C-alpha cells in the first residue's frame, strides 16, 4: 500500500533559502564552505581514518564504503547523540588535492542550500587536522538501485510514487539554484518506513557559478542515466538534464531494464544521443499508457521537448498517480 501524505514534502519544499541547516548554521561552518584548500602540517602522512577515531565532535563507527577520493563512515555526533553519515577526503588516493577538496566543498555547499524532507540533510563541513570532511544525516535503508538489481521491476504504482517524491526533491534542488547532474537509482535511498531521500550531491552544479569552473567540456554523470546534452558538455546543463535522468530512473523502475544498453560507455551514450527509447508499455504491457507516455516525455532528446520545470512535471505526476493508484 502506498503512503498517502504526498503533500507533506511539497509543503516544506519552499523552505530552501537557508545557507546551512539549523544544526550547523554557525559562523565557522560558513567560513569552512568558503575556505581555500587546507594544507595542515603532517596531513600528507596522516593514517587512514578508522572506526573509533575522533574527527571533530564526531566519533567514527562503522565504515560504509570507500570511493576514489573519499572514505564513507557511519559516525556518532556527540553534540546531539545521533548517528550521522561522514564523507572524509582520502588524501592518500588523490593526485590533484585542490580539485578533490574543491569537489567535496562544492558538494557541501550544494547540500547546505537545500532544505527538504526528501533530500538528505546537511549537518556540517569542517576540518580535522588530518582531513576535510562532510557530515549529513544518517538515513538507514536501501538504494533504489539495490532494490531493482535484487528484484527487477517494481509495480507501476510504487515506481510512479517513488519518482514522484524525487520530483519534489528536485524541485527544492532547482529552486535553490542547483542542478543535481547525477540522478539515478543508486542516489535514491528508500527507508523501511517508506521514506525516500535524494543523496550524493558530488556532481551538483550551481547555476550562479561560472560553468567552466566546474566541469569544462568534460563528461560528468553516469552513462546509463545521462541526458544527451550532458553527454556533450556537462558544464552547460540545466534542470531539464535532471528531468531526463529521472525519466531513465522511472523507465528502469517500471520495466526492470534501462532504455539503452551497450557493451561499453560510448555505445550507451551514442543511443542517448540518437536512438528513440522503446515505450515502457511495449516492454511491460501492464504499465498504464499514461505512465509510459510521461516517461517518454521526460526522455525527449531535445530539452525543449521535455517538461520544462517543476510545475509541469508535478502536474504530470499528479495525473499519473490518480490513474495508477
N, C-alpha and C positions, 0 to 999 in steps of 0.2 A: 504494500500500500504506500502511496506517495505521501510525503509531508504536505500539509495543507496551507501552511503560512508562507506562501511565496512572496507576500508583500513586505515582510519584515526587512529583508535585505534592501529592497528599493527605498524604504523609508529612511534607512540610515545612509544610503548612498550619497546623499547631498552633502554629508559632513566630511568633506575631503580637503578642507582648506588648511588644516594644521600642518606644520612642518614636521613635527615628531609626535609620537603618541603621548598620552597622559603619563605613562610610566617613565618617559625619557625626555620630557620637554625641559631640559636644563641647558644652561649655557655651555657646559663642557661638551655635550653631545653635538650641539650646533657647531662649535669650533672644530670638533673632530671631523665633521662632514665637510669642512672647508680646508682641512689641513693638507699640507704637502706630504709627499712620500716620507715616512719616518725612517730615520737611519740610526736607531738606538745602538749604543755600543754593545758588541757581543752578539747581536741578533743573527749574524751570519753563522755562528756556531751554536745557536740555540738548539736544544734537543727537540724532537717532535713532541707535540702535545700528547699526553696520555691520561687515561681515567685516573681521577684522584687529584690532578693538578688544580691549583687555584689560578684562575685567569680573571683579573679584576675582582669584582664581587661574586663571580660565578665559580662553581666547582664542576670540573668535567666529570661526567659519569660514563655512560656507555658511548662508544664510538659507533656512529651510524653509517659512516661511509667515508670515502676519500676520492676526490676528483683530481684533475690535473693540477689545479692550483690551490685547492683548499681541503682541509680536514673538516668533517661534519660530526658534531657530538650532540648528545643529549646532555644538558648541563643542569645545575641547580642554582637558582637565584636566591642567595642568602638574604637579600633585602625583602623579598616578597614570599619566600618559602614556596616557590613554584618551579616546575620543570620548564626549561627553555631549550630551544634549538640554537646551536652555535656553529657558525662557519668561520674557521680560523685559517688565515693565509699560510700556505705551505711554502715558506721561503726556500727550502732545500730543493724544491721541484720547479722553481720558477726561474726562467732565464732573464726575462725582462721585468725586474722588480717594480719599476714605476708603472708599467702598464698593468701588471697584476693588481697592485694596490689601487690604482685608479678604477679598475673594473669593480673591485669589491666596494670601494667608496661610492661609486655610482649606483650599485645595487642598493646599498644602504640608503642613499639619498632618495632613490626612487620609492622604496618601501615606506620611508618616513613621510612621504607626501600623501599616501593613500590610507584612508580610514574607512573600512568596510567589513562587515561580518563575514564576507566570502573571500576576503584577502587575508593572508597570513599577517599577523600584527607585528610591526616593528617594535623592538624594545630598546636596543642600544647599538651604538657603533663606537668602539673605543680602541685603546692601545695598551696592551700588556707590554712590559719592557722587551718581550720576545717577539710578539706577533700582533698585527691588527686583527680585529675580529668583529663579526656582525652577529647580533643576537635577535632572535624572533621568538614568538610564542611557539611552544611545542604542541603540535597537533598530531594526535595518535590516530592512525588509520592506514589505509592502503591507497596507492595512487590508482587512478582510473586505468592507467596503462597496465598495472599489475593485474587488475580485475579482468581486463579484456584478454590479456595473454593467458590467463588461467581458465577462463570460461567462455571466451568468444563473445558474440553479440549480446547486448542487453535487450530486454523488452523495450519496444518503442517508447512507452510512457516514461520509463526510467531514463532512457537515453535523452529524450527531449527535456525532462526535468533537470537532469544534471547540467546539460549545456545551457539551459535557461538560467540557472544560477550563475553560470560563468558569464552570461550576457550582463547580469547586474554587476558582477565583479569587475568586468572590463569597462563597463560604463563609468565606474568610480575611477579606474585607472586613467581612462581617457579624459575625464573631467579634471584630473589633477595635472594634465599636460604631458602624459606619458603614452608611449606605445610599448606593449609588452615584448613583442617580437619573438616569443618562444612559447606560444600557446600550443599545448599538446597534452595527451592523456597523462604522461608522466609528470606533468606540472599541475595536475588537479588531484587534490587529496580528498578522500571520502572517509569520514569517520563512521564508527559502528552505529552512532546515533543518527546517521543520515546527513550530518552537516558536511558542507563542501567548502574547500578552500583553494584558491589560486596561489601557487607558490613560485619561487625562483624568479627573481627579477634581475638575474645576471646579465641579460641582454636588453633590458628596458632602455628605451631611448627617450630623452627629454626633448620635446618639441622646441623648448626655449633655447636649447644649446645648439651650437653650430654642428650640423650633421657630420661634417668631415672630421670633427674632433673625435667622434665616437667610433666610426667604422670604416670611413673611406668608402671605396667601392668594393670592399671585401664581402664575402658571403657570410652572413651571420644567421643562425637559426638551425633548425633540424630539417634535413632534406625532405623527409616524408610529409612534413606539415607546412612547408614554406610556401608563401604566395609567389606568383610569377614575378611581381615587381621586386619583392625582397630578394629573390634569386638573382636579379640583375644588379641591384645596388641596395644593400640593407640600410644604408645611411639615409635614404630618401623616403622611407615608407611612412604611412600614417595609419590611423586606426583601422582602415579597411584591410590592411595586411593581417591584423589580428582577427578580423571577421572571417577572412579566408581560412586561416589556421584553425579557427573554431569550427568552421564548416567541415574541414577534414576530420576533426575530432568527432563531430556529430556523425559523419559518414561511417567512421570506424566503429563507433558505439552501436549504430543501427545495424550494420551489416557484418561486423566482425572482421572486416577487411579494410585495407587502405584503398582509396580511389586509384592510386598509382603505385605500382610496384616495379622493381627492376633489379638487375644483378649488382648495380652499383649506384652510388650517389648521383652521378651525372645522368644516368638513364632516368631516374626518378624526376630530377629537376627538368629534364627535357619534356617529360609528359606534363608536368605542371605548366610549362610554358605553351605547349602545343596540342595536347590531347584532351578532348572532352571526356569528362567522367561518365561512366555507366550510371544511370539513375539508381539510387539505392533501392527503389521499389522493384526494379528489374532483377536485382540480385536477391532480394528477400521480399516476395510478394505480399507478406503480411504487413509490411510497413505502410502506413497511411499515405496516400498520394500527396497530401498537403505537407507532411513532414519531409517527404522526398523532394518536393518542389522547393521548399525553403532551403534545404541543404544545397541543392543545385544553385540556387540564387546566391548563396554565400560563396560558392566555388566558381563564380564567374571569373574568367581570365582577366577581363578589364575591370579595374577597381570601380570605375564609374557605373558598371552594371550590377554591382553588389548592393546590399543595404549600405546606406551612406553614413549612418550614425546610430547611436544607442537607441533613439526613439523608434526608428524604423525597425530595428532588429527586435526590440522589446515587443512592439505591436505584433510582429510576425510570430514570435514565440507564444504570446498570449493566445493568439488564434489557434496555433497548433496544439497547445495544451488543452484547449477546450474540445478538441477532436479526439485526442489520444487517451484522455482520462477514462 
